Amino acid sequence: MMYDWSFRAGDFNRGATVAIVIMVAVMPIMVWNIRNARRERD
């Protein structure tokens, strides 16, 4: 969806917004995984 809006439709603002939403959605999962990995290592 991000690729289609950015490059096929030429709407870079909407494509960038989708990318930011995806990043914000994935960030808590990444933080949780990093914390668990550090706990297991120690």
N, CA, C and O atoms as a GROMACS GRO file, in nm:
protein
  168
    1MET      N    1   0.083  -0.118   0.000
    1MET     CA    2   0.000   0.000   0.000
    1MET      C    3   0.088   0.125   0.000
    1MET      O    4   0.063   0.220  -0.074
    2MET      N    5   0.192   0.123   0.083
    2MET     CA    6   0.281   0.239   0.090
    2MET      C    7   0.348   0.262  -0.046
    2MET      O    8   0.357   0.375  -0.093
    3TYR      N    9   0.395   0.154  -0.106
    3TYR     CA   10   0.462   0.164  -0.237
    3TYR      C   11   0.366   0.216  -0.344
    3TYR      O   12   0.401   0.303  -0.423
    4ASP      N   13   0.244   0.163  -0.345
    4ASP     CA   14   0.146   0.205  -0.444
    4ASP      C   15   0.116   0.354  -0.433
    4ASP      O   16   0.115   0.425  -0.534
    5TRP      N   17   0.091   0.401  -0.312
    5TRP     CA   18   0.058   0.542  -0.294
    5TRP      C   19   0.177   0.632  -0.325
    5TRP      O   20   0.160   0.739  -0.383
    6SER      N   21   0.296   0.591  -0.287
    6SER     CA   22   0.412   0.677  -0.305
    6SER      C   23   0.456   0.685  -0.451
    6SER      O   24   0.478   0.794  -0.504
    7PHE      N   25   0.469   0.570  -0.515
    7PHE     CA   26   0.533   0.568  -0.645
    7PHE      C   27   0.437   0.552  -0.763
    7PHE      O   28   0.461   0.609  -0.869
    8ARG      N   29   0.330   0.478  -0.747
    8ARG     CA   30   0.236   0.462  -0.858
    8ARG      C   31   0.138   0.578  -0.865
    8ARG      O   32   0.109   0.629  -0.973
    9ALA      N   33   0.086   0.620  -0.750
    9ALA     CA   34  -0.012   0.729  -0.749
    9ALA      C   35   0.056   0.866  -0.738
    9ALA      O   36  -0.006   0.968  -0.766
   10GLY      N   37   0.183   0.868  -0.697
   10GLY     CA   38   0.255   0.994  -0.685
   10GLY      C   39   0.221   1.073  -0.560
   10GLY      O   40   0.254   1.191  -0.551
   11ASP      N   41   0.155   1.011  -0.464
   11ASP     CA   42   0.117   1.080  -0.341
   11ASP      C   43   0.217   1.043  -0.231
   11ASP      O   44   0.194   0.952  -0.152
   12PHE      N   45   0.329   1.115  -0.228
   12PHE     CA   46   0.437   1.084  -0.136
   12PHE      C   47   0.399   1.109   0.010
   12PHE      O   48   0.447   1.039   0.099
   13ASN      N   49   0.314   1.207   0.035
   13ASN     CA   50   0.272   1.236   0.172
   13ASN      C   51   0.195   1.119   0.233
   13ASN      O   52   0.219   1.082   0.348
   14ARG      N   53   0.104   1.062   0.158
   14ARG     CA   54   0.027   0.950   0.208
   14ARG      C   55   0.115   0.828   0.226
   14ARG      O   56   0.098   0.754   0.324
   15GLY      N   57   0.208   0.804   0.135
   15GLY     CA   58   0.301   0.692   0.148
   15GLY      C   59   0.389   0.706   0.271
   15GLY      O   60   0.415   0.608   0.341
   16ALA      N   61   0.435   0.827   0.298
   16ALA     CA   62   0.518   0.852   0.416
   16ALA      C   63   0.437   0.833   0.544
   16ALA      O   64   0.489   0.783   0.643
   17THR      N   65   0.311   0.872   0.541
   17THR     CA   66   0.225   0.855   0.658
   17THR      C   67   0.204   0.707   0.689
   17THR      O   68   0.207   0.667   0.805
   18VAL      N   69   0.184   0.627   0.586
   18VAL     CA   70   0.168   0.483   0.605
   18VAL      C   71   0.297   0.424   0.664
   18VAL      O   72   0.291   0.339   0.752
   19ALA      N   73   0.412   0.468   0.615
   19ALA     CA   74   0.540   0.417   0.666
   19ALA      C   75   0.556   0.451   0.814
   19ALA      O   76   0.602   0.367   0.892
   20ILE      N   77   0.518   0.570   0.854
   20ILE     CA   78   0.530   0.611   0.994
   20ILE      C   79   0.435   0.531   1.082
   20ILE      O   80   0.471   0.490   1.192
   21VAL      N   81   0.314   0.507   1.033
   21VAL     CA   82   0.217   0.428   1.110
   21VAL      C   83   0.269   0.286   1.130
   21VAL      O   84   0.256   0.230   1.239
   22ILE      N   85   0.327   0.227   1.026
   22ILE     CA   86   0.382   0.093   1.037
   22ILE      C   87   0.497   0.092   1.138
   22ILE      O   88   0.506   0.001   1.219
   23MET      N   89   0.584   0.192   1.134
   23MET     CA   90   0.696   0.199   1.226
   23MET      C   91   0.648   0.211   1.370
   23MET      O   92   0.701   0.144   1.459
   24VAL      N   93   0.548   0.296   1.394
   24VAL     CA   94   0.495   0.313   1.530
   24VAL      C   95   0.428   0.184   1.578
   24VAL      O   96   0.435   0.152   1.697
   25ALA      N   97   0.364   0.111   1.488
   25ALA     CA   98   0.298  -0.014   1.527
   25ALA      C   99   0.399  -0.122   1.562
   25ALA      O  100   0.373  -0.206   1.648
   26VAL      N  101   0.514  -0.123   1.495
   26VAL     CA  102   0.614  -0.227   1.515
   26VAL      C  103   0.708  -0.195   1.632
   26VAL      O  104   0.765  -0.287   1.691
   27MET      N  105   0.724  -0.071   1.666
   27MET     CA  106   0.818  -0.028   1.769
   27MET      C  107   0.797  -0.097   1.906
   27MET      O  108   0.895  -0.144   1.964
   28PRO      N  109   0.676  -0.106   1.959
   28PRO     CA  110   0.659  -0.173   2.089
   28PRO      C  111   0.700  -0.320   2.085
   28PRO      O  112   0.753  -0.373   2.183
   29ILE      N  113   0.675  -0.387   1.974
   29ILE     CA  114   0.714  -0.527   1.960
   29ILE      C  115   0.866  -0.540   1.961
   29ILE      O  116   0.920  -0.631   2.022
   30MET      N  117   0.934  -0.448   1.894
   30MET     CA  118   1.081  -0.450   1.891
   30MET      C  119   1.137  -0.427   2.031
   30MET      O  120   1.230  -0.497   2.072
   31VAL      N  121   1.084  -0.331   2.103
   31VAL     CA  122   1.132  -0.301   2.238
   31VAL      C  123   1.111  -0.421   2.329
   31VAL      O  124   1.199  -0.457   2.407
   32TRP      N  125   0.994  -0.485   2.319
   32TRP     CA  126   0.965  -0.603   2.400
   32TRP      C  127   1.063  -0.716   2.370
   32TRP      O  128   1.112  -0.781   2.461
   33ASN      N  129   1.091  -0.739   2.241
   33ASN     CA  130   1.185  -0.844   2.203
   33ASN      C  131   1.327  -0.815   2.252
   33ASN      O  132   1.396  -0.906   2.297
   34ILE      N  133   1.370  -0.691   2.244
   34ILE     CA  134   1.504  -0.655   2.290
   34ILE      C  135   1.516  -0.674   2.441
   34ILE      O  136   1.616  -0.726   2.490
   35ARG      N  137   1.414  -0.632   2.515
   35ARG     CA  138   1.417  -0.649   2.661
   35ARG      C  139   1.421  -0.796   2.699
   35ARG      O  140   1.496  -0.835   2.788
   36ASN      N  141   1.341  -0.879   2.633
   36ASN     CA  142   1.342  -1.022   2.662
   36ASN      C  143   1.476  -1.085   2.627
   36ASN      O  144   1.524  -1.172   2.700
   37ALA      N  145   1.537  -1.045   2.519
   37ALA     CA  146   1.667  -1.100   2.480
   37ALA      C  147   1.773  -1.062   2.582
   37ALA      O  148   1.859  -1.144   2.615
   38ARG      N  149   1.768  -0.941   2.632
   38ARG     CA  150   1.867  -0.899   2.733
   38ARG      C  151   1.847  -0.975   2.864
   38ARG      O  152   1.945  -1.010   2.929
   39ARG      N  153   1.724  -1.001   2.903
   39ARG     CA  154   1.696  -1.078   3.024
   39ARG      C  155   1.748  -1.220   3.011
   39ARG      O  156   1.807  -1.274   3.106
   40GLU      N  157   1.728  -1.281   2.896
   40GLU     CA  158   1.774  -1.418   2.875
   40GLU      C  159   1.926  -1.426   2.871
   40GLU      O  160   1.985  -1.526   2.913
   41ARG      N  161   1.990  -1.322   2.821
   41ARG     CA  162   2.136  -1.321   2.814
   41ARG      C  163   2.200  -1.310   2.951
   41ARG      O  164   2.303  -1.372   2.978
   42ASP      N  165   2.138  -1.232   3.038
   42ASP     CA  166   2.193  -1.210   3.173
   42ASP      C  167   2.155  -1.321   3.263
   42ASP      O  168   2.192  -1.320   3.380
   0.00000   0.00000   0.00000
